[in-house]
Amino acid sequence: MQTGQHTFVHQKSVFEIQDKTYVYTVQADSTVKMTPFTAGPRVGHYYIVDGGLDPNAKIVYEGVQGLRSGMKINPKMRKL
């Protein structure tokens, strides 16, 4: 989600591995890719994205715990 100058990612989409912050992004072929990004402060249920993530990227919103990079999914688009 983007508002003004800031891009936000919902906390349900975010996971951490060894102190690094990631989301799964949906690629053009409907596979997912584990994508690192720099998370800024939280605002409610959202993290401000400080870098490393394209503001137009399609992000997996829920169900990230069962995913691995390269997995094919059947994405359902929703606006947040």
N, CA, C and O atoms as a GROMACS GRO file, in nm:
protein
  320
    1MET      N    1   0.085  -0.116   0.000
    1MET     CA    2   0.000   0.000   0.000
    1MET      C    3   0.090   0.123   0.000
    1MET      O    4   0.192   0.126   0.069
    2GLN      N    5   0.053   0.222  -0.077
    2GLN     CA    6   0.133   0.344  -0.083
    2GLN      C    7   0.042   0.465  -0.060
    2GLN      O    8  -0.065   0.476  -0.118
    3THR      N    9   0.090   0.554   0.026
    3THR     CA   10   0.020   0.680   0.049
    3THR      C   11   0.123   0.790   0.046
    3THR      O   12   0.221   0.786   0.121
    4GLY      N   13   0.103   0.888  -0.037
    4GLY     CA   14   0.199   0.998  -0.045
    4GLY      C   15   0.338   0.949  -0.075
    4GLY      O   16   0.362   0.886  -0.178
    5GLN      N   17   0.431   0.979   0.014
    5GLN     CA   18   0.571   0.943  -0.005
    5GLN      C   19   0.606   0.806   0.052
    5GLN      O   20   0.716   0.757   0.029
    6HIS      N   21   0.516   0.744   0.126
    6HIS     CA   22   0.549   0.621   0.198
    6HIS      C   23   0.480   0.499   0.140
    6HIS      O   24   0.366   0.505   0.094
    7THR      N   25   0.551   0.387   0.145
    7THR     CA   26   0.495   0.257   0.112
    7THR      C   27   0.481   0.180   0.242
    7THR      O   28   0.571   0.182   0.325
    8PHE      N   29   0.367   0.112   0.259
    8PHE     CA   30   0.340   0.036   0.380
    8PHE      C   31   0.318  -0.111   0.344
    8PHE      O   32   0.270  -0.143   0.236
    9VAL      N   33   0.355  -0.200   0.437
    9VAL     CA   34   0.330  -0.343   0.422
    9VAL      C   35   0.261  -0.390   0.549
    9VAL      O   36   0.305  -0.359   0.659
   10HIS      N   37   0.152  -0.466   0.534
   10HIS     CA   38   0.078  -0.516   0.649
   10HIS      C   39   0.164  -0.616   0.726
   10HIS      O   40   0.238  -0.694   0.666
   11GLN      N   41   0.153  -0.613   0.858
   11GLN     CA   42   0.235  -0.701   0.943
   11GLN      C   43   0.211  -0.849   0.914
   11GLN      O   44   0.301  -0.930   0.936
   12LYS      N   45   0.092  -0.888   0.863
   12LYS     CA   46   0.066  -1.028   0.829
   12LYS      C   47   0.155  -1.076   0.716
   12LYS      O   48   0.180  -1.196   0.704
   13SER      N   49   0.203  -0.985   0.635
   13SER     CA   50   0.285  -1.020   0.519
   13SER      C   51   0.433  -1.033   0.552
   13SER      O   52   0.510  -1.087   0.473
   14VAL      N   53   0.473  -0.984   0.667
   14VAL     CA   54   0.614  -0.969   0.702
   14VAL      C   55   0.661  -1.085   0.790
   14VAL      O   56   0.589  -1.130   0.879
   15PHE      N   57   0.782  -1.132   0.763
   15PHE     CA   58   0.845  -1.232   0.850
   15PHE      C   59   0.994  -1.200   0.860
   15PHE      O   60   1.051  -1.132   0.775
   16GLU      N   61   1.055  -1.251   0.967
   16GLU     CA   62   1.197  -1.224   0.992
   16GLU      C   63   1.275  -1.354   0.997
   16GLU      O   64   1.228  -1.455   1.050
   17ILE      N   65   1.394  -1.350   0.941
   17ILE     CA   66   1.489  -1.461   0.950
   17ILE      C   67   1.624  -1.399   0.983
   17ILE      O   68   1.674  -1.316   0.908
   18GLN      N   69   1.682  -1.441   1.095
   18GLN     CA   70   1.813  -1.392   1.140
   18GLN      C   71   1.823  -1.240   1.131
   18GLN      O   72   1.914  -1.186   1.069
   19ASP      N   73   1.728  -1.173   1.194
   19ASP     CA   74   1.725  -1.027   1.204
   19ASP      C   75   1.710  -0.954   1.070
   19ASP      O   76   1.736  -0.834   1.062
   20LYS      N   77   1.668  -1.024   0.966
   20LYS     CA   78   1.638  -0.960   0.838
   20LYS      C   79   1.488  -0.972   0.813
   20LYS      O   80   1.426  -1.071   0.851
   21THR      N   81   1.432  -0.871   0.749
   21THR     CA   82   1.288  -0.863   0.728
   21THR      C   83   1.255  -0.895   0.582
   21THR      O   84   1.320  -0.846   0.490
   22TYR      N   85   1.152  -0.980   0.562
   22TYR     CA   86   1.116  -1.027   0.429
   22TYR      C   87   0.965  -1.021   0.407
   22TYR      O   88   0.887  -1.017   0.501
   23VAL      N   89   0.928  -1.021   0.279
   23VAL     CA   90   0.792  -1.049   0.234
   23VAL      C   91   0.806  -1.143   0.115
   23VAL      O   92   0.914  -1.155   0.056
   24TYR      N   93   0.696  -1.209   0.079
   24TYR     CA   94   0.692  -1.284  -0.046
   24TYR      C   95   0.628  -1.196  -0.151
   24TYR      O   96   0.517  -1.146  -0.131
   25THR      N   97   0.698  -1.177  -0.262
   25THR     CA   98   0.642  -1.102  -0.374
   25THR      C   99   0.596  -1.200  -0.481
   25THR      O  100   0.658  -1.305  -0.502
   26VAL      N  101   0.487  -1.164  -0.549
   26VAL     CA  102   0.432  -1.249  -0.655
   26VAL      C  103   0.493  -1.205  -0.787
   26VAL      O  104   0.486  -1.088  -0.825
   27GLN      N  105   0.553  -1.301  -0.857
   27GLN     CA  106   0.618  -1.275  -0.985
   27GLN      C  107   0.517  -1.286  -1.100
   27GLN      O  108   0.404  -1.330  -1.078
   28ALA      N  109   0.556  -1.247  -1.219
   28ALA     CA  110   0.467  -1.247  -1.336
   28ALA      C  111   0.414  -1.387  -1.368
   28ALA      O  112   0.304  -1.400  -1.423
   29ASP      N  113   0.491  -1.492  -1.335
   29ASP     CA  114   0.447  -1.629  -1.364
   29ASP      C  115   0.372  -1.693  -1.247
   29ASP      O  116   0.355  -1.815  -1.244
   30SER      N  117   0.329  -1.612  -1.152
   30SER     CA  118   0.254  -1.654  -1.032
   30SER      C  119   0.336  -1.740  -0.936
   30SER      O  120   0.280  -1.814  -0.856
   31THR      N  121   0.468  -1.729  -0.944
   31THR     CA  122   0.551  -1.789  -0.841
   31THR      C  123   0.584  -1.682  -0.738
   31THR      O  124   0.571  -1.562  -0.765
   32VAL      N  125   0.626  -1.727  -0.620
   32VAL     CA  126   0.660  -1.631  -0.516
   32VAL      C  127   0.811  -1.625  -0.497
   32VAL      O  128   0.882  -1.722  -0.521
   33LYS      N  129   0.857  -1.509  -0.452
   33LYS     CA  130   0.999  -1.488  -0.427
   33LYS      C  131   1.014  -1.422  -0.290
   33LYS      O  132   0.948  -1.323  -0.261
   34MET      N  133   1.100  -1.480  -0.207
   34MET     CA  134   1.129  -1.421  -0.077
   34MET      C  135   1.212  -1.295  -0.102
   34MET      O  136   1.324  -1.302  -0.154
   35THR      N  137   1.158  -1.180  -0.064
   35THR     CA  138   1.220  -1.052  -0.096
   35THR      C  139   1.255  -0.976   0.032
   35THR      O  140   1.166  -0.942   0.110
   36PRO      N  141   1.384  -0.949   0.054
   36PRO     CA  142   1.422  -0.871   0.173
   36PRO      C  143   1.388  -0.724   0.154
   36PRO      O  144   1.390  -0.672   0.042
   37PHE      N  145   1.358  -0.658   0.263
   37PHE     CA  146   1.337  -0.514   0.258
   37PHE      C  147   1.375  -0.454   0.392
   37PHE      O  148   1.388  -0.525   0.492
   38THR      N  149   1.394  -0.323   0.394
   38THR     CA  150   1.426  -0.251   0.516
   38THR      C  151   1.297  -0.196   0.574
   38THR      O  152   1.232  -0.111   0.514
   39ALA      N  153   1.263  -0.246   0.692
   39ALA     CA  154   1.139  -0.202   0.758
   39ALA      C  155   1.168  -0.084   0.849
   39ALA      O  156   1.264  -0.083   0.926
   40GLY      N  157   1.082   0.015   0.837
   40GLY     CA  158   1.088   0.130   0.927
   40GLY      C  159   0.995   0.106   1.044
   40GLY      O  160   0.965  -0.009   1.076
   41PRO      N  161   0.950   0.211   1.108
   41PRO     CA  162   0.862   0.197   1.223
   41PRO      C  163   0.725   0.140   1.184
   41PRO      O  164   0.682   0.148   1.069
   42ARG      N  165   0.659   0.082   1.284
   42ARG     CA  166   0.523   0.033   1.264
   42ARG      C  167   0.424   0.146   1.289
   42ARG      O  168   0.442   0.229   1.378
   43VAL      N  169   0.319   0.146   1.207
   43VAL     CA  170   0.208   0.239   1.224
   43VAL      C  171   0.083   0.152   1.225
   43VAL      O  172   0.038   0.105   1.121
   44GLY      N  173   0.026   0.131   1.343
   44GLY     CA  174  -0.087   0.040   1.354
   44GLY      C  175  -0.043  -0.101   1.317
   44GLY      O  176   0.050  -0.155   1.376
   45HIS      N  177  -0.110  -0.160   1.219
   45HIS     CA  178  -0.078  -0.296   1.174
   45HIS      C  179   0.015  -0.298   1.053
   45HIS      O  180   0.029  -0.401   0.988
   46TYR      N  181   0.077  -0.186   1.022
   46TYR     CA  182   0.160  -0.174   0.902
   46TYR      C  183   0.302  -0.133   0.937
   46TYR      O  184   0.326  -0.061   1.033
   47TYR      N  185   0.397  -0.182   0.854
   47TYR     CA  186   0.535  -0.135   0.860
   47TYR      C  187   0.556  -0.033   0.749
   47TYR      O  188   0.506  -0.051   0.638
   48ILE      N  189   0.628   0.073   0.779
   48ILE     CA  190   0.672   0.164   0.675
   48ILE      C  191   0.792   0.099   0.606
   48ILE      O  192   0.884   0.051   0.673
   49VAL      N  193   0.793   0.098   0.474
   49VAL     CA  194   0.905   0.042   0.398
   49VAL      C  195   1.009   0.151   0.378
   49VAL      O  196   0.983   0.254   0.316
   50ASP      N  197   1.129   0.128   0.434
   50ASP     CA  198   1.238   0.225   0.421
   50ASP      C  199   1.327   0.196   0.300
   50ASP      O  200   1.409   0.280   0.264
   51GLY      N  201   1.312   0.081   0.237
   51GLY     CA  202   1.392   0.051   0.119
   51GLY      C  203   1.387  -0.095   0.081
   51GLY      O  204   1.347  -0.180   0.161
   52GLY      N  205   1.430  -0.123  -0.042
   52GLY     CA  206   1.444  -0.259  -0.089
   52GLY      C  207   1.320  -0.323  -0.149
   52GLY      O  208   1.324  -0.439  -0.188
   53LEU      N  209   1.210  -0.249  -0.156
   53LEU     CA  210   1.086  -0.307  -0.206
   53LEU      C  211   1.022  -0.212  -0.306
   53LEU      O  212   1.002  -0.094  -0.278
   54ASP      N  213   0.992  -0.264  -0.424
   54ASP     CA  214   0.926  -0.185  -0.528
   54ASP      C  215   0.786  -0.148  -0.480
   54ASP      O  216   0.710  -0.235  -0.439
   55PRO      N  217   0.751  -0.020  -0.484
   55PRO     CA  218   0.617   0.022  -0.438
   55PRO      C  219   0.503  -0.042  -0.516
   55PRO      O  220   0.390  -0.046  -0.468
   56ASN      N  221   0.532  -0.093  -0.637
   56ASN     CA  222   0.429  -0.158  -0.718
   56ASN      C  223   0.430  -0.310  -0.706
   56ASN      O  224   0.355  -0.378  -0.776
   57ALA      N  225   0.514  -0.364  -0.619
   57ALA     CA  226   0.524  -0.509  -0.604
   57ALA      C  227   0.392  -0.566  -0.551
   57ALA      O  228   0.322  -0.502  -0.472
   58LYS      N  229   0.361  -0.686  -0.596
   58LYS     CA  230   0.245  -0.759  -0.545
   58LYS      C  231   0.294  -0.846  -0.430
   58LYS      O  232   0.382  -0.930  -0.447
   59ILE      N  233   0.236  -0.824  -0.313
   59ILE     CA  234   0.281  -0.887  -0.190
   59ILE      C  235   0.181  -0.993  -0.146
   59ILE      O  236   0.060  -0.972  -0.153
   60VAL      N  237   0.233  -1.108  -0.099
   60VAL     CA  238   0.145  -1.210  -0.040
   60VAL      C  239   0.098  -1.156   0.094
   60VAL      O  240   0.180  -1.120   0.179
   61TYR      N  241  -0.033  -1.151   0.113
   61TYR     CA  242  -0.091  -1.091   0.233
   61TYR      C  243  -0.099  -1.190   0.349
   61TYR      O  244  -0.062  -1.156   0.461
   62GLU      N  245  -0.148  -1.312   0.323
   62GLU     CA  246  -0.157  -1.409   0.431
   62GLU      C  247  -0.119  -1.547   0.381
   62GLU      O  248  -0.122  -1.574   0.261
   63GLY      N  249  -0.084  -1.634   0.475
   63GLY     CA  250  -0.042  -1.769   0.439
   63GLY      C  251   0.106  -1.781   0.409
   63GLY      O  252   0.148  -1.878   0.345
   64VAL      N  253   0.186  -1.684   0.453
   64VAL     CA  254   0.328  -1.685   0.418
   64VAL      C  255   0.404  -1.799   0.485
   64VAL      O  256   0.508  -1.840   0.434
   65GLN      N  257   0.355  -1.851   0.597
   65GLN     CA  258   0.430  -1.953   0.670
   65GLN      C  259   0.446  -2.083   0.592
   65GLN      O  260   0.540  -2.158   0.618
   66GLY      N  261   0.358  -2.112   0.496
   66GLY     CA  262   0.369  -2.235   0.418
   66GLY      C  263   0.440  -2.218   0.285
   66GLY      O  264   0.450  -2.315   0.209
   67LEU      N  265   0.488  -2.100   0.255
   67LEU     CA  266   0.548  -2.073   0.124
   67LEU      C  267   0.699  -2.091   0.123
   67LEU      O  268   0.765  -2.083   0.226
   68ARG      N  269   0.751  -2.116   0.003
   68ARG     CA  270   0.895  -2.118  -0.023
   68ARG      C  271   0.918  -2.049  -0.156
   68ARG      O  272   0.832  -2.055  -0.244
   69SER      N  273   1.031  -1.984  -0.173
   69SER     CA  274   1.062  -1.918  -0.300
   69SER      C  275   1.051  -2.018  -0.415
   69SER      O  276   1.097  -2.132  -0.405
   70GLY      N  277   0.989  -1.973  -0.523
   70GLY     CA  278   0.973  -2.057  -0.641
   70GLY      C  279   0.841  -2.132  -0.647
   70GLY      O  280   0.805  -2.186  -0.752
   71MET      N  281   0.767  -2.136  -0.535
   71MET     CA  282   0.638  -2.205  -0.535
   71MET      C  283   0.540  -2.129  -0.623
   71MET      O  284   0.538  -2.006  -0.626
   72LYS      N  285   0.458  -2.205  -0.695
   72LYS     CA  286   0.353  -2.145  -0.778
   72LYS      C  287   0.228  -2.133  -0.693
   72LYS      O  288   0.192  -2.225  -0.620
   73ILE      N  289   0.161  -2.019  -0.703
   73ILE     CA  290   0.039  -1.996  -0.627
   73ILE      C  291  -0.072  -1.951  -0.721
   73ILE      O  292  -0.048  -1.920  -0.838
   74ASN      N  293  -0.193  -1.950  -0.670
   74ASN     CA  294  -0.308  -1.899  -0.743
   74ASN      C  295  -0.351  -1.771  -0.672
   74ASN      O  296  -0.439  -1.774  -0.586
   75PRO      N  297  -0.290  -1.657  -0.707
   75PRO     CA  298  -0.315  -1.534  -0.631
   75PRO      C  299  -0.455  -1.479  -0.652
   75PRO      O  300  -0.511  -1.485  -0.762
   76LYS      N  301  -0.510  -1.427  -0.545
   76LYS     CA  302  -0.637  -1.354  -0.549
   76LYS      C  303  -0.602  -1.211  -0.510
   76LYS      O  304  -0.556  -1.186  -0.398
   77MET      N  305  -0.624  -1.118  -0.599
   77MET     CA  306  -0.586  -0.980  -0.574
   77MET      C  307  -0.689  -0.912  -0.485
   77MET      O  308  -0.809  -0.931  -0.501
   78ARG      N  309  -0.639  -0.831  -0.392
   78ARG     CA  310  -0.727  -0.751  -0.307
   78ARG      C  311  -0.660  -0.619  -0.275
   78ARG      O  312  -0.538  -0.611  -0.262
   79LYS      N  313  -0.740  -0.518  -0.264
   79LYS     CA  314  -0.689  -0.385  -0.228
   79LYS      C  315  -0.692  -0.372  -0.078
   79LYS      O  316  -0.786  -0.417  -0.012
   80LEU      N  317  -0.589  -0.310  -0.023
   80LEU     CA  318  -0.584  -0.287   0.122
   80LEU      C  319  -0.592  -0.140   0.149
   80LEU      O  320  -0.590  -0.098   0.265
   0.00000   0.00000   0.00000
